[in-house]
Amino acid sequence: MQHHAGGTGRPAFVLLEDGAWFAGRLVGRGAPGFGEVVFTTNLTGYQETFTDPSYLGQIVVMTAPMIGNYGITLTDDESARPQVSGVVVRELARHYSNWQGKRSLADWLAAAGVPIVTEVDTRRLTRHIRDRGAMRGVIAEGSEPTDALRAQLLASPSMEGLDLASRATTRVAYTQGEGPLVVAFDYGLKRNIVRMLERTGFRVEVVPAETTAEQVLERHPAGVFLSNGPGDPGAVDYAQRTIRTLAETGLPIFGICLGHQLLGLAFGGSTTKMSYGHRGGNHPVQDLATGRVLITTQNHGFAVVGGPDGVSGAPDLEVTHLNLNDGTVEGLRHRYLPVFAVQYHPEAAPGPHDAYPHFAQFLAAVRTRLGENAATS
Protein backbone atom coordinates (compact mmCIF):
# COMPACT_ATOMS: atom_id res chain seq x y z
CA MET A 1 0.00 0.00 0.00
CA GLN A 2 1.56 3.32 -0.98
CA HIS A 3 0.74 6.85 -1.98
CA HIS A 4 3.06 8.67 -4.38
CA ALA A 5 3.94 12.33 -4.25
CA GLY A 6 6.15 14.66 -6.24
CA GLY A 7 7.63 18.13 -5.65
CA THR A 8 10.42 19.71 -3.61
CA GLY A 9 12.82 17.80 -1.38
CA ARG A 10 14.25 14.34 -1.91
CA PRO A 11 12.06 11.23 -2.36
CA ALA A 12 11.26 9.66 1.00
CA PHE A 13 8.55 7.65 2.74
CA VAL A 14 7.00 6.63 6.03
CA LEU A 15 7.09 2.83 6.51
CA LEU A 16 4.87 1.17 9.14
CA GLU A 17 5.55 -2.17 10.79
CA ASP A 18 2.49 -3.75 9.15
CA GLY A 19 4.11 -3.13 5.73
CA ALA A 20 2.08 -0.09 4.68
CA TRP A 21 4.13 2.83 3.40
CA PHE A 22 3.38 6.38 2.36
CA ALA A 23 5.57 8.32 -0.07
CA GLY A 24 6.58 11.95 0.31
CA ARG A 25 9.59 14.25 0.15
CA LEU A 26 12.31 14.60 2.78
CA VAL A 27 13.18 18.11 3.91
CA GLY A 28 16.38 18.71 5.87
CA ARG A 29 18.27 15.83 7.42
CA GLY A 30 18.02 13.27 10.17
CA ALA A 31 16.59 10.24 8.35
CA PRO A 32 16.17 7.46 9.09
CA GLY A 33 14.04 8.30 12.12
CA PHE A 34 12.45 5.40 14.04
CA GLY A 35 9.53 5.72 16.47
CA GLU A 36 5.91 4.97 17.22
CA VAL A 37 3.79 6.68 14.55
CA VAL A 38 0.96 8.73 16.11
CA PHE A 39 -1.24 11.61 14.97
CA THR A 40 -2.39 14.84 16.60
CA THR A 41 -5.42 16.88 15.61
CA ASN A 42 -4.06 20.21 16.90
CA LEU A 43 -4.41 22.90 14.25
CA THR A 44 -1.77 25.16 15.80
CA GLY A 45 0.94 24.84 18.43
CA TYR A 46 3.33 22.66 16.44
CA GLN A 47 6.38 24.10 18.24
CA GLU A 48 4.91 23.22 21.65
CA THR A 49 3.94 19.78 20.33
CA PHE A 50 7.35 18.92 18.93
CA THR A 51 9.14 20.04 22.14
CA ASP A 52 6.70 18.22 24.47
CA PRO A 53 8.75 15.42 26.14
CA SER A 54 5.62 13.21 26.11
CA TYR A 55 6.34 12.74 22.38
CA LEU A 56 9.82 11.31 22.98
CA GLY A 57 10.30 8.25 20.79
CA GLN A 58 7.40 9.13 18.47
CA ILE A 59 6.92 10.20 14.86
CA VAL A 60 4.10 12.74 14.84
CA VAL A 61 1.67 13.01 11.93
CA MET A 62 -0.01 16.42 11.76
CA THR A 63 -3.63 16.18 10.58
CA ALA A 64 -3.86 19.92 9.86
CA PRO A 65 -3.06 20.23 6.13
CA MET A 66 -0.47 23.05 6.29
CA ILE A 67 2.21 23.25 8.97
CA GLY A 68 4.93 25.85 9.54
CA ASN A 69 3.13 28.98 8.33
CA TYR A 70 3.94 31.04 11.46
CA GLY A 71 7.50 29.80 11.94
CA ILE A 72 9.31 29.20 15.24
CA THR A 73 9.42 31.69 18.14
CA LEU A 74 11.84 32.13 21.05
CA THR A 75 9.15 31.63 23.71
CA ASP A 76 7.06 28.57 22.77
CA ASP A 77 9.41 25.66 23.54
CA GLU A 78 8.08 23.21 26.15
CA SER A 79 11.57 21.73 26.71
CA ALA A 80 15.15 22.44 25.65
CA ARG A 81 14.88 20.81 22.21
CA PRO A 82 12.55 19.02 19.78
CA GLN A 83 11.72 15.64 21.35
CA VAL A 84 10.03 13.90 18.40
CA SER A 85 11.74 11.26 16.24
CA GLY A 86 10.20 12.67 13.08
CA VAL A 87 7.42 14.83 11.64
CA VAL A 88 4.98 14.00 8.82
CA VAL A 89 2.91 16.72 7.10
CA ARG A 90 0.75 17.20 4.03
CA GLU A 91 2.19 20.59 3.16
CA LEU A 92 5.17 22.35 4.72
CA ALA A 93 4.90 26.14 4.44
CA ARG A 94 7.91 27.47 2.55
CA HIS A 95 7.53 30.97 4.02
CA TYR A 96 6.35 31.96 7.48
CA SER A 97 4.62 35.13 8.65
CA ASN A 98 4.51 36.02 12.36
CA TRP A 99 5.75 39.08 14.25
CA GLN A 100 7.39 36.76 16.79
CA GLY A 101 8.77 34.30 14.20
CA LYS A 102 12.57 33.91 14.24
CA ARG A 103 13.23 30.97 11.90
CA SER A 104 11.43 28.45 9.74
CA LEU A 105 10.11 25.15 11.05
CA ALA A 106 12.23 23.28 8.48
CA ASP A 107 15.47 25.01 9.58
CA TRP A 108 14.69 24.46 13.27
CA LEU A 109 14.00 20.73 12.85
CA ALA A 110 17.03 20.29 10.59
CA ALA A 111 19.28 21.91 13.22
CA ALA A 112 17.96 19.37 15.75
CA GLY A 113 18.46 16.44 13.34
CA VAL A 114 14.73 15.67 13.19
CA PRO A 115 13.53 14.45 9.77
CA ILE A 116 10.39 15.99 8.29
CA VAL A 117 8.51 14.40 5.40
CA THR A 118 6.11 16.58 3.43
CA GLU A 119 3.65 15.88 0.59
CA VAL A 120 2.36 12.77 2.38
CA ASP A 121 -1.31 11.82 2.19
CA THR A 122 -1.73 12.43 5.92
CA ARG A 123 -5.49 11.84 5.81
CA ARG A 124 -4.91 8.34 4.49
CA LEU A 125 -2.08 7.70 6.95
CA THR A 126 -4.20 8.92 9.89
CA ARG A 127 -7.13 6.73 8.85
CA HIS A 128 -4.75 3.77 8.65
CA ILE A 129 -3.54 4.40 12.23
CA ARG A 130 -7.14 4.82 13.42
CA ASP A 131 -8.07 1.48 11.84
CA ARG A 132 -4.94 -0.51 12.76
CA GLY A 133 -3.67 1.34 15.84
CA ALA A 134 -0.46 3.27 16.51
CA MET A 135 2.56 1.19 15.56
CA ARG A 136 6.27 1.42 15.02
CA GLY A 137 7.45 3.18 11.90
CA VAL A 138 10.41 4.83 10.23
CA ILE A 139 11.00 7.90 8.07
CA ALA A 140 13.60 7.10 5.44
CA GLU A 141 14.99 8.54 2.23
CA GLY A 142 14.40 6.69 -1.04
CA SER A 143 11.70 5.77 -3.52
CA GLU A 144 10.52 2.64 -1.68
CA PRO A 145 11.37 0.52 1.40
CA THR A 146 14.06 -2.14 1.30
CA ASP A 147 13.96 -5.53 3.04
CA ALA A 148 16.90 -4.42 5.21
CA LEU A 149 14.95 -1.37 6.43
CA ARG A 150 11.88 -3.54 7.16
CA ALA A 151 14.05 -5.85 9.28
CA GLN A 152 15.59 -2.86 11.08
CA LEU A 153 12.12 -1.50 11.85
CA LEU A 154 10.90 -4.82 13.27
CA ALA A 155 14.00 -4.92 15.52
CA SER A 156 13.36 -1.41 16.92
CA PRO A 157 11.91 -1.03 20.45
CA SER A 158 8.16 -1.17 21.04
CA MET A 159 6.49 1.51 23.18
CA GLU A 160 5.00 -1.15 25.46
CA GLY A 161 7.30 -1.88 28.40
CA LEU A 162 9.48 1.18 27.68
CA ASP A 163 10.49 3.45 30.58
CA LEU A 164 11.19 6.74 28.81
CA ALA A 165 10.59 8.91 31.89
CA SER A 166 14.12 8.23 33.12
CA ARG A 167 15.41 9.43 29.71
CA ALA A 168 13.19 12.52 29.53
CA THR A 169 13.78 13.75 33.08
CA THR A 170 16.06 16.53 34.28
CA ARG A 171 19.40 15.37 35.68
CA VAL A 172 19.67 18.21 38.21
CA ALA A 173 17.02 19.67 40.54
CA TYR A 174 16.13 23.35 40.07
CA THR A 175 13.76 25.81 41.78
CA GLN A 176 11.66 28.77 40.65
CA GLY A 177 8.81 30.88 42.02
CA GLU A 178 7.75 32.09 45.46
CA GLY A 179 5.30 30.63 47.96
CA PRO A 180 4.63 27.23 49.55
CA LEU A 181 7.13 24.64 48.28
CA VAL A 182 5.88 22.03 45.81
CA VAL A 183 8.25 19.26 44.75
CA ALA A 184 7.53 18.45 41.11
CA PHE A 185 8.65 15.09 39.74
CA ASP A 186 9.96 15.53 36.21
CA TYR A 187 8.95 12.47 34.16
CA GLY A 188 9.09 14.60 30.99
CA LEU A 189 7.77 17.89 32.34
CA LYS A 190 6.38 20.62 30.07
CA ARG A 191 7.66 24.10 30.91
CA ASN A 192 4.18 25.60 30.94
CA ILE A 193 3.22 23.36 33.87
CA VAL A 194 5.99 24.93 35.97
CA ARG A 195 4.86 28.40 34.82
CA MET A 196 1.26 27.61 35.82
CA LEU A 197 2.29 26.28 39.25
CA GLU A 198 4.42 29.40 39.75
CA ARG A 199 1.56 31.67 38.64
CA THR A 200 -0.79 29.86 41.06
CA GLY A 201 1.49 30.90 43.93
CA PHE A 202 3.96 28.07 44.47
CA ARG A 203 7.70 27.81 44.79
CA VAL A 204 8.43 24.83 42.56
CA GLU A 205 11.42 22.54 42.96
CA VAL A 206 11.69 20.25 39.94
CA VAL A 207 13.44 16.97 40.77
CA PRO A 208 14.61 13.95 38.70
CA ALA A 209 12.15 11.10 38.10
CA GLU A 210 14.02 8.64 40.32
CA THR A 211 14.11 10.91 43.40
CA THR A 212 13.09 8.85 46.45
CA ALA A 213 10.27 9.60 48.92
CA GLU A 214 12.88 10.15 51.64
CA GLN A 215 14.69 12.76 49.53
CA VAL A 216 11.39 14.56 48.90
CA LEU A 217 10.38 14.55 52.57
CA GLU A 218 13.80 15.99 53.54
CA ARG A 219 12.78 19.13 51.61
CA HIS A 220 9.63 19.55 53.79
CA PRO A 221 7.32 20.35 50.86
CA ALA A 222 3.76 21.61 51.20
CA GLY A 223 2.71 19.47 48.22
CA VAL A 224 3.92 17.14 45.48
CA PHE A 225 3.29 17.36 41.73
CA LEU A 226 3.52 14.41 39.29
CA SER A 227 4.27 15.47 35.71
CA ASN A 228 3.42 14.29 32.24
CA GLY A 229 5.94 12.20 30.32
CA PRO A 230 6.53 9.60 27.61
CA GLY A 231 6.51 5.80 27.50
CA ASP A 232 4.72 3.02 29.31
CA PRO A 233 3.61 3.94 32.86
CA GLY A 234 3.79 0.28 33.87
CA ALA A 235 7.56 0.37 33.29
CA VAL A 236 8.09 3.29 35.70
CA ASP A 237 7.76 1.00 38.73
CA TYR A 238 10.13 2.99 40.99
CA ALA A 239 7.75 5.98 40.81
CA GLN A 240 4.72 3.97 41.91
CA ARG A 241 6.32 3.01 45.24
CA THR A 242 7.49 6.59 45.85
CA ILE A 243 4.04 8.06 45.11
CA ARG A 244 2.30 5.64 47.47
CA THR A 245 4.75 6.41 50.29
CA LEU A 246 4.36 10.18 49.85
CA ALA A 247 0.57 10.00 49.59
CA GLU A 248 0.31 8.07 52.85
CA THR A 249 2.06 10.92 54.71
CA GLY A 250 -0.98 13.10 53.95
CA LEU A 251 0.84 15.42 51.54
CA PRO A 252 -1.43 16.96 48.87
CA ILE A 253 -0.55 15.42 45.47
CA PHE A 254 -1.60 16.58 41.98
CA GLY A 255 -0.81 14.57 38.85
CA ILE A 256 -1.13 15.24 35.12
CA CYS A 257 -1.08 12.70 32.25
CA LEU A 258 1.68 10.15 33.04
CA GLY A 259 1.44 11.37 36.65
CA HIS A 260 -2.26 10.43 36.58
CA GLN A 261 -1.46 6.94 35.28
CA LEU A 262 1.29 6.43 37.88
CA LEU A 263 -1.10 7.48 40.64
CA GLY A 264 -3.61 4.88 39.43
CA LEU A 265 -0.90 2.22 39.47
CA ALA A 266 0.40 3.29 42.89
CA PHE A 267 -2.94 2.44 44.50
CA GLY A 268 -3.44 -0.93 42.82
CA GLY A 269 -4.91 -0.01 39.44
CA SER A 270 -3.64 -1.05 36.02
CA THR A 271 -3.01 0.67 32.70
CA THR A 272 -3.57 -0.45 29.13
CA LYS A 273 -2.13 0.65 25.80
CA MET A 274 -4.80 2.40 23.76
CA SER A 275 -5.29 1.65 20.09
CA TYR A 276 -4.17 5.07 18.87
CA GLY A 277 -4.40 7.26 21.97
CA HIS A 278 -5.66 10.79 22.49
CA ARG A 279 -3.62 13.62 20.95
CA GLY A 280 -5.09 17.02 20.19
CA GLY A 281 -6.81 20.04 21.68
CA ASN A 282 -10.50 19.20 21.38
CA HIS A 283 -11.24 16.19 23.62
CA PRO A 284 -14.52 16.44 25.57
CA VAL A 285 -14.25 15.36 29.22
CA GLN A 286 -17.11 15.30 31.72
CA ASP A 287 -16.72 16.21 35.38
CA LEU A 288 -18.91 13.52 36.96
CA ALA A 289 -19.64 15.60 40.10
CA THR A 290 -21.10 18.59 38.24
CA GLY A 291 -21.95 17.22 34.79
CA ARG A 292 -19.87 20.05 33.30
CA VAL A 293 -17.98 19.26 30.09
CA LEU A 294 -14.42 20.50 29.61
CA ILE A 295 -12.78 20.73 26.19
CA THR A 296 -9.25 19.51 26.86
CA THR A 297 -5.76 19.16 25.45
CA GLN A 298 -4.48 15.58 25.50
CA ASN A 299 -1.38 13.64 24.57
CA HIS A 300 -1.24 10.04 25.74
CA GLY A 301 -1.20 6.48 24.44
CA PHE A 302 -1.96 4.62 27.70
CA ALA A 303 -5.00 4.80 29.99
CA VAL A 304 -5.98 3.77 33.52
CA VAL A 305 -8.36 0.79 33.39
CA GLY A 306 -11.71 1.69 34.93
CA GLY A 307 -15.03 3.44 34.46
CA PRO A 308 -17.62 5.58 36.23
CA ASP A 309 -17.86 3.04 39.08
CA GLY A 310 -14.13 3.14 39.87
CA VAL A 311 -10.69 1.80 39.02
CA SER A 312 -10.19 -1.96 38.82
CA GLY A 313 -8.00 -3.07 41.73
CA ALA A 314 -7.92 0.35 43.40
CA PRO A 315 -10.95 0.67 45.73
CA ASP A 316 -9.52 3.80 47.39
CA LEU A 317 -9.62 5.74 44.11
CA GLU A 318 -12.75 7.46 42.82
CA VAL A 319 -13.15 8.29 39.11
CA THR A 320 -13.93 12.02 38.78
CA HIS A 321 -13.79 12.57 35.00
CA LEU A 322 -14.60 10.51 31.90
CA ASN A 323 -13.80 10.98 28.21
CA LEU A 324 -17.06 11.49 26.32
CA ASN A 325 -15.68 10.04 23.07
CA ASP A 326 -14.65 6.61 24.37
CA GLY A 327 -15.48 6.47 28.10
CA THR A 328 -11.86 6.23 29.25
CA VAL A 329 -10.86 7.42 32.74
CA GLU A 330 -9.78 11.09 32.70
CA GLY A 331 -9.65 11.98 36.40
CA LEU A 332 -8.96 10.30 39.75
CA ARG A 333 -9.32 11.30 43.38
CA HIS A 334 -8.36 9.40 46.52
CA ARG A 335 -11.36 8.83 48.78
CA TYR A 336 -9.53 9.73 52.01
CA LEU A 337 -6.27 11.51 51.13
CA PRO A 338 -5.75 14.96 49.45
CA VAL A 339 -4.64 13.30 46.23
CA PHE A 340 -6.04 13.87 42.73
CA ALA A 341 -4.95 13.67 39.10
CA VAL A 342 -6.22 14.26 35.56
CA GLN A 343 -5.31 12.49 32.32
CA TYR A 344 -5.59 15.64 30.20
CA HIS A 345 -3.33 18.74 30.22
CA PRO A 346 -4.92 21.60 32.19
CA GLU A 347 -1.97 23.84 31.33
CA ALA A 348 -2.77 23.33 27.60
CA ALA A 349 0.05 24.85 25.46
CA PRO A 350 -1.42 24.50 22.94
CA GLY A 351 -5.15 24.21 23.52
CA PRO A 352 -8.19 25.43 25.47
CA HIS A 353 -8.07 26.74 29.04
CA ASP A 354 -11.20 25.08 30.45
CA ALA A 355 -9.20 23.05 32.98
CA TYR A 356 -7.01 25.85 34.42
CA PRO A 357 -8.96 25.71 37.75
CA HIS A 358 -7.23 22.41 38.69
CA PHE A 359 -4.18 24.46 39.72
CA ALA A 360 -6.34 26.48 42.15
CA GLN A 361 -7.81 23.18 43.41
CA PHE A 362 -4.26 22.03 44.24
CA LEU A 363 -3.48 25.33 45.98
CA ALA A 364 -6.63 24.95 48.11
CA ALA A 365 -5.53 21.44 49.17
CA VAL A 366 -2.07 22.75 50.09
CA ARG A 367 -3.51 25.68 52.09
CA THR A 368 -5.80 23.29 53.96
CA ARG A 369 -2.82 21.10 54.84
CA LEU A 370 -0.73 24.10 55.93
CA GLY A 371 -3.64 25.38 58.04
CA GLU A 372 -4.00 21.99 59.74
CA ASN A 373 -0.28 21.86 60.45
CA ALA A 374 -0.32 25.39 61.89
CA ALA A 375 -3.28 24.50 64.12
CA THR A 376 -1.55 21.43 65.54
CA SER A 377 1.92 22.97 66.01
N, C-alpha and C positions, 0 to 999 in steps of 0.2 A: 504494500500500500504506500503510495507516495504522491506528493503534490509538487509540481515543478514550477519554478519561478525564475525570472530573468531580471537583469538590471545591474545596479552598481554593486561593488564588493566582489568577493571571490566566491565561487560556488561552494555551498556548505549545506549541512542538513542537521536535523534533530533525529536521532535514532532512539527508539524505545525498546525496552527489553523484550516486549512481545513480538518484535520484528518490524513493527510499523515504523516508517520514517517519512519525514516531511522536509522537502527541499527549500532552500532559501539562499541568502547571500551573507557571507561572513564580513563583518565590519570590525576593524581593529585586529587585536591579537588575543591569544590566550587559549585557543582551541588546541587539543580537545579538552572540553570541560565536562566532567562527570557529576551526576547528582540525581536526586529524586526530582522528577518533572512534575511541577504543580502549576496551577493558574490562580491569578488574583483578578477580581472584578473591579478593583479601584480604577477610577477614571483619571485621577491625579495622584500626586504624592509618590511618584516613582523613585525619587531620591531617598525619601524616608523608607520606602519598601526595600530598596536594594541594600541599604545600610542597616536594616533591622536584623540583629543577630539570630532571631528566630528562623531566618531563611538560610542559615549556614548549612551547606551541603545540599542546596536545592538549586535547580534550574527553574527560573520563574517565567511563565508565559503570561504576557499582558493581554487581557481580552479587549481593552480599549484599542481602537484601530490605529491611532497615531500616538507615538511616544517620543518625548524629547523636545517638544515644541516650546517649552519655557526654560530649557537649559538646566544648569546646576548652580545652586547658590552656596554661599559660605555658611549658612545658618541651619540648613535642613537635614544635616547628617544625624542619624540616630546612634551611630557608633563611629569609631575612628576610620573605618574604611568600608567599601562595598563587601558584603558578606556572601553574596550569591555566587554559585558556581557558573552561572550563565544566564543570559537574558534572551527571550524570544519575542519578537514583535512582528506585526503586520507591516507597519510602515515606520521607519525611523526618520524623524524630522531632520532635514539637512541644515536648517537654520533655526535658531531659537530667538525668541523675543520676550524679554522680561527685564524690568528695571533692576532686579536683583541678580540676574543671571551673570555668571562669571566665566563659564566654559560650556562646551557642548556635552551632552550625555555620552556621545561616542568617544570623545577625547578622555573624559573622566573614567569610563569603564576600561578603555585601552590602557591608561596609566596604571590601573589596578590589576591588569592582566585578566580581566573578565571578558570572555567572548560574548558578542551579541550577534544574533542572526536575525536579519530582517527579511521582508518579502515572503514570510511563511504564512500559510493559510491557518492562522491562529484559531479561527472559529472551528475548523475541522479538527485541529489538534486538541482544543478544549473539549469538544464533544467526545473525542476518543477517550480522554482521561475521565470524563464524567461516566462514560459507559464502562470502561475497563478498570478504572481506579488509577490513582497516582502510582507511578512505577519508576524504576531507575531508567536513566537515559544519558545520552552524551551529545554534545555539540561538537561537530568535527568538520574539517574542511574537506572538500571533494565533491564529486558528482553523485556518488552513491556509496553506501556502507560496504566495507570489506568483511570477510569472515574473521580476520584477526581482530578488527574493532568490535565485532559482535561478541567474540570470546572475552575480550577485555572488559566489555560492559557487564557481562554475566558474572565476571569475577570481582566486580566492584562492590563495596559494602552496601547492604540494605539498611534502610532507615530503622527498621525494627531491631531492637536490642542495642541501638547505638546511643551511648552517652556522649552527647555533644556539648552539654552544659560545661563540663570541665575544660573543653577547648575554647568555648565562647567567653568564659568568665574573665574578669580582671585578675591580674597576678598580684596586685598591691592594693590594699585598702586605701580609700580616700574619703574625705568629708567635705560637705558643703551645706550652707544654710544655717539658720538660727532657730532655736526653739527646743522642744523636747527631742531627745535623741531617738531616732529610729535606725536600727541596723537593717540594711537592705542586702539580702543575698543576691549576688549577681550570677544568674544562670545564663545570661545573654541579655542583659538589661538594656532597654531603650533609654536614651538620654532624656526624652520628654517625661518619662516616669519620675526621674529624679527631680526635674524641674517642677513637676506638679506637686510632689511631696514637699519640696522646698516652699512653693507658693502657698501650700496649705498651712504652713507654719512649723515645719519640722527641720531639725538639723539631721541630715542624712549621712550615715557612714556606710558606704558601699564596701562589701567584703567579698572575698573569693567564695566560689560555690562550695568548696570543701571545708569551710570554717566550721569548727565544732560548736556544739551547744555551750560548752564550758567557756570557750573563747568569746562567744556572744555575751554570756551572762557577766563575764569579767568587765564588760563595758557599761554595765548597768543601764541598758536601754529602757525607754518608756514603751517601745513597741518594736515589732519585727515585720519586715516586708519581704515577700517572696516574689521574685521577678519572673518575667517571661523568659523564654529561651528555646533552643532547638532540640531536636532529637526525641528519643523515646523516654518518657518519664519513668517507665518501669526499670530502666537501666541506671537511673540516678538514685540508687538504693541508699547511699550514704546520707542524702538529704532527707529522706523519709524519717530515719531515726532521729536526726537532729530536730526536725520540725515537731515531732511528737514530744520530745523532751522539753522543748521550749514552750510548746502550747500548755503542757501540764504544769508549768510554773505560774500560769495565769496571765502571762504577757499577751496583750492584744496583738493579733497577727492578721495581716491582709495579704492575699495572694492574687496574682494576675497570670492567666494563661498557663504556662508550665507550672507556675507556683500553685495554681488552682488544682492541677492534676496531682502534684506532689502532696498537697494537703489531703486530697481524697485517698491517696495511697497510704499516707501516714496513719490514717485512722481505720485501715482495714479494707478500703475499697480497691477496685481494680480499674485499669484503663484498657482501651482497645484502639487499634489503629483504624481510622476511618477510611472509607473508600477513596475519597479525594479531598477530604477536609473542608474547612471553612477559611477562605481568604478573600477579604474585600471589606468595603465600608458600608454595607447595606443590609446587615443580618438582623432580622427582627427577633428580639428576646423579650419574653414576658416575665415581669416581676410577679411571682405567684401570690405574694401578700396583698398587693394592691390591684393587680390586673393590668397595671400600666405596661405599655410596650415601649421598649427602648430600641432605637436603630443603632447598631453597634459596629465597630471595627473589629475584625477577627483575623487571626493568622495561626491556625493550628491544624495538625493532622492526626492528633490523638484525642480521645475524649474519656471522661470518667463514666463508668458503666452505672446507669441508674435511671430514674424517672421521677415523676411527681411524688411518688410515695417514699422516695429515699434512695440511698446509695447501697448497692449490694455489698454486704460484708461490713458496712460501717454504720451501725445503728445510731451512733452518736452524732452523725451528720444529717442535717436537714437540707433538702434541695430547695433553693430560693428562686432560681431562675431557670427557664427552659427555652430552647431554641424553637421558634414557631415554624420553621421550615421542616425540621426533621425530628423534633422532640428530644434532642440531646441535652444533657445537663450543662447549664451555663452559669450556675451559682450555687455555692455551698455555705452553710453556716453551722458551727458547732452548737449543739443544743444547750450546753452548760458553760462553755468557755467563750471568751471574747475573740473568736476566731472566725473569719469569713474570707471568701475568695470568689472571683468571677473568672469565667473562661475567656471572656472578650477583653478588649483593651479600652478601659475607660479614659486613658490619656489620649486616645486616638492617634493622630500624627502618622498618616492622614486619616480623616474621617469625621463623623459627627460627634457632638459633645454631650449627648444625652446622658451619658454615664459618669460625667464629672463628679456628681455628688458622692460617689463612693469614697473619694479622698476625705471629704468632710465627715463621712460615717466613721472612717478610721480615726480621725482626729477626736471625734466624740468618745470613741472607745478608749483612746489613750488618756484623755482628760478624766474620764470616769476612774480609770485605774490610778492615775496620779492623785485624784481626790481621795480615793479609798486609802492609798498609802499615807497621805498626809494626815488623814483622820486617825489612823492607827499608830502613827509614830509619835 
